[in-house]
Amino acid sequence: MACIVQKFGGTSVADIERIQNVAKKVKAEVDKGNQVVVVVSAMAGVTNQLVKFCQDVSPDYSPEEYDVVVSTGEQVTIGLLAMALQAAGVPAQSFAGWQVPVLTDNSASKARIEQIDAERLKACLDKGIVPVVAGFQGVNAAGRITTLGRGGSDTSAVALAAVLNADRCDIYTDVDGVYTTDPRFVKNARKLDKVTYEEMLEMASLGAKVLQTRSVELAMKYQVNLRVVSSFAENPVGTTICDEEDIVEKEIISGITYSRDEAKITLAGLRDEPGVSAAIFDAMADANICVDMIVQSDAADGAHTDITFTLPESELKKAMAVLEKNRDRIGYEKIVSDTDCVKVSLVGVGMRTHTGIARKMFAALSEKGINVQAISTSEIKISVLIPADYAELAVRALHAAFNLDKKENAAC
């Protein structure tokens, strides 16, 4: 008998018919003699509507009350799925995040899980009852409802799998696995059988929307056997996320991602002296704003410098306000922001052992007349910031340059 955590996203539970289809999939695992814990998101579109309600009430809404509002979507889904399972002859019980409980820190709308007390879930499993848990939500030490950020249901599922020492965590979504790139851009994009935790972590953080970044971090930390599969396939195979050692035939380049949620800020006329950069990014950190690429360039007079950095477009307004508030402390002469940009990234563990990858990447972009505004790298990825209009062209060019439609792609 195996313990399996199944997570179903918004498209998988978008209406009553799909919820009943999910119940069939859960029942199929139960009928095999497995213990099953189900984690669900809100029905497709519901969270967006709840967010809009908050914005319509006040653009400067309270993050704490925002959590109260947006967490209600999952509560509807867990009740409906528990009913559907019961109607199918499967004993089931719904659990909101605070009922588990999933204990988090106090970071409203971006809370991090600190502890999960799984005793109530284990008690259900021992009685043959399927716990249906609301993803995305938790509760802090003060008893306030918190949410884990968009896509947080993935994190909920992986965290529960880790605590329960589950044999497998299946993430059911509207795609049948992880692809070399977005199939909407490249028709011959190829589904990957296996991807390393590191590669998936990079892909998720760089724009791939298959899994939330923190869910992959947790899976890697606790060695959760993770699988991405389609809710709409009869016998889904999907993509397995695993250790590099578990992949016999490693791809040189596994995928190309892109992110449109990008903004660029340039601070011009900064004093070229120690402490200036620290002042900028200290202010960003205090405001809980994540910064990505950073480029520094010297001014012609040799006494001043410019610093450009990128951040999520959703954080731009907040960041500009923080920088204006700290203008005297930072000492910049001019500030310019730009949202007409996109980040395109090349990801693959093969970068550790193969040369010529950067050369081929920049040559492919150059041949298409695509200008690179910023670059960042790690052991297994190269990211570039380019004008937004060139996103699809860049993805197609790189996919072709690295032969990602073929299983064995070339570096040089």
N, C-alpha and C positions, 0 to 999 in steps of 0.2 A: 504493500500500500504506500503510495506516494502522497506527499503534501504539495499541492500546486496552488499558486496564486495566479488568478486570471484578472487582468485589468482591461476594461472596455471603455474606449473613448467616446466622445460626444456623438460622432457619426454612427457608432455602433448601437447607440441607445437613442437615436434621433426621434423615434416614434414608438407607438405601442407594438406594432408588428416587429420592429427590430429588437425591442426589449424581449419579446417572446422568442425571437431567434437566439438571443443571448442565453435565455433560460434553457433552450435546447442544448446549446454548447456546454453549459455548466452541467446539465443533467448527464450528458454523454461522459464527462469525466467522473462524475459521481457513480455512474453505472459500472465504470471500470474498477470500482472499489477504492478510488482515491479520495483523500480529504481535500476539499476545495474551499478557498477563501476568494471572494470576488470583490474587486475594487472598481468603482464606476465614476465616471465624470458626469457633469450635467448634460442634459439633452442638447444636441447641436443647436447653437444659436442662443441658448438661454443665458449663458454667462455674459455674452456680448450685450444682450438686452439689459441685464442687471447692471452692468458697468455703465451703460448709457443712462439708466435711471439716476445713478449716482451723479453723473456729469451734468444731467439736466437740472438736478436739485441745486448743485453748486459746483463750479469748476474747482474750488478749493475744499473739496469734501474731506471729512475726517477719515484717515486711513483705517482707524479702528471700526468706525461704522460701516465703511466700505466692506470690510471683511464680513460683518454681520449680514449685509445684503447679498453679496455675491456667493456666499456659502450656501444659500438656500437652494440653489439649483441642484446640487448633489443630493440634498435631502429628499427631493421629489423622486429622483431616479432610484435611490436605494429602496424606497418604499414600493415603487412600482415593480422593480425587479424581484423583490422578496415575494410580492403577491404572485407574480408570474411563475416563480419557482414552486411556490406552494400549490398553484393550480396545476402544475405539471407533476405533482406528487413528490416534490423534493422539499423536505423541511428546511426553512430558511428564516433568518432573523436579520433585520437591518440594524446598522450601527452608524450613527453620526461620528465625526472625528472625536468629539468630546466624550462620547460614550465608550470608546475603546479602552482608555483614552490615548490619543496621540498628543504627547506633550511637546510644546514648542517654546522658542524664545519669544520675546516681545516685539519682534519686527513685523509690524502690521503690513499686510499684503505681500510680504517677502519672508515670512517666518521660516525658520529652520528647525527641523525635528531634533529634539534633544533626547527623548526617551519614548518608548512605546511599551505600555503594560498590556501584554497580549493574553493575560490569564482568562479574560472573558471570552476571547476568540477560541482559545484552546479548549475551554469548557464546552463551547458549542460543537467544536469538531469532535470531541470525545463522545458527544451525544448523537452524532450523525447529522448535525444541523450545519447548513452552509451560512457562514457569516457574509453579509453583503455590506461592505464598508464604503462610506463616502470618501472618495479621494479628495485631495486638494485642501483639506481642512484639518485643523487641530484646535488645541486649547492651550493658553498660557498659564503661568503659575497663579495669575489673578483670576482665573476662571473665564477669561474673555476668549471668544472665538477668534481664531487666526486663520489665515490662508497662506498657502505655500508658493504663491506666484503662478502665473499662467502655465499650464502644463503640469501643475503640481501633483496631479493624480498619478502620473508615472512614478514620481518620487514616493508617494504614499505606498504604491504597490511594491516597489523594490524594498522599501524600509520594512514593510510587513513580512516580505519573503525572507529578509535577513533575520529578523527577530524570531520568526517561526522556523528558521532553518529549513525552508521549503526546498524541495527537490528541483523546482523550476518556477520561473516567473514568466508568464506569457502576456505580452502587451498586444492586445487586439486593436487594430486600427483599420483605416479605409484603404491602406496599401498592403501589398503582400510581402513586404520586406524592405530592406535597405538597398537602394540603388546607387549606381556609380554617380548619378546626378539626377536632377529633377526630370522625369520622363516627359513633362510638359514642354521642356526646352529641347531635349534631345530624344528623338523617338527610339533610337537604338541603345538607350541607357540600359545597363545590364543589372539584374538583381544579383546581389552578393549572397553566397551561401553562409559565409562566416565573416565577421569583422571583429578586430581586437577591441578590447575595452578602450584603449588609448585612442584608436582611430575614431570610434564612435563618440568618445568624449569631445574630440576636436570637431567632428562633424556637427554634433549637437550645439556646441558653443559657437560655431561659425555660421549657423543659419539653417542646417538641416532640421526639419520640424518633426522628424519621426519620434524622437525621444527628448525629454527634458534633460538638460545638462546635469543637474544634480542627481537625477535618477541613475545616470551612467556612473557618476562618481561613487555613489553608494554601492552599485553593483560591483564595481572594480574593487572597492575597499573590502567588501564582505564576500567577494567571490560568488555572487548570485548568478545562477545559471539563467541567463536572460534570452528571450526569444521574441522577435517582432513578427507577427502574423496577421493575416487578413481576417476580419470578422465575416467576410462574405464568401469565403472559400469553404468547400465541403471538407477537404482534408489538407489544411494549410501546412506548408513546410516552413516558409518564412526565412528569416535570417537569424542566425545565432550570434550573440555577442559573448565573446570568450577571451581567455588569455592568449597571448601571441603563441605560446608553446603548444596550444591545442590546434593550431592551424598548420597543416603540413605544407600546402602550396600557398605561400604568401604572395599577395599582390604587391607590386612595386608602388603603384598608386591605386588607392582603393576608391577614392571619390573626389568629386568637385562640388563644393557648396557655394551658396551665395546668400547674402543677407542684405535686404533693402532697408532694414531698420537701423540706418546709419546716419550719423550727423558728424560734421567736422567743425571744430572751433580753432581759430588761429588767434593767438595773443602776440601782437607785434610791438616792437620797441621795448622789450624787456631788458633790464640791466643784466649784463653778462657777468654774473657773480654767483658764488655759492649761496644756496638757500632760496633762490627764486623758484626753481622747479619744485622744491619741497613745499613752498607756500601754495603753489597752484594745486598740487595733487593732495595736499593735506586738506584743503578746502573741499575738494571733490569727495574725499573719503569721509569727511565729517558729515557731508550731505547724503552719504550712502549712494553715490553715483559711480558706476563702474566705467573705467577708462580703458580703452583698448590700444590702438596704435598711437605712438608718440614720435613726432619728428621735430628735431631742433635744427635750425639753420642760422648761421651768423649773418649779421647785418654788415653792410659795406664799411661802416665806420669802425668796426672791430670792437666797439664798446657795448654794442647792443645785440640782442638775439631775438629770434621769433620762435615760438613753440606752437606746433599744431598737434592736436590730438583728436581721436574719434571716440564716440560714445553712442549709446542707443538714441535714436531720434526721439523716442518717447521721453528721454531725460533732458532734452536740449533746453527747453524753457526754464526748467529748474536750475540747470547748470549755468545758464547765462545770468540768472538772478544771483546765484551764489558768487560768481566772478565779479559782477558789478558791485556787490556788497563788500568784496575783499579787494577792490581796485587799489586802494592806497597801500595795502599790505603787499600786494603782488607787484604793483608798479608798472603796469603795461600802458602803452600809449594808445593802442587801438585794439578793438576786438571785432572779429568777423566770424559769422557762422554760415554754414552751407549744408543743405540737406540733399543736394543733387549729387549723391554719391552712393555707391554700392560696394560691398566687400565680396570679393571672389577668392576662394581658397582651394588649394590643392592639398590633399591629405593622403598619407600612406607611410606605413612603417618601413617601406623600402628605401625611403630617403636616408635612413641611417647608414646604409651600405652601398648605395648607388650614387654615382656622380652624374653631372650633366642635367639634373632635373631643373634647377633654376634657369640654366641657359635655355633649355627647350621651352620653358614656360614663358619667359620674357620674349623669346623670338616669336612664339606663336601670337602673343598679344601685339607685338610690334608689326607683324605682317598684316594685321587687321586694323592698324592705325589707332590702337587703343593706348592712351597715355596713362601711365601709372602715377598716382598722386602720393601714395604712401605704401610702405612694405613692412610686414612683420613676419617673423619666422619662429619656429620651434624645431625640435628634432624631427618631427614627422609632419610638418605643415609649412606652407608658404601662403601668406595672405597678401592681397593687393587691394588698394582702394582705387576705384576707377569711376568715371562719370556714369551716372545711373542708366543713361540711354544705351550703354554698351554691355549691360549685364548679360543678356541672352547671347549676344555675339561672342563674348569672352568665354562663356561656359561651353558653347558649341566648339569654339576653336581649340580650347584646352582638351576637351573630351576626344576630339579627333587627333590632336597632336600626340596624346599619350595612348592612343588605341584602346580606350577603356571599354569599347564594345566587345573586345576580345579578352579571354580569361587571362592570358599571359601578356601584360602590357610592357612596353619597352621604355627605358629611361632616356637613352641617348639617341 
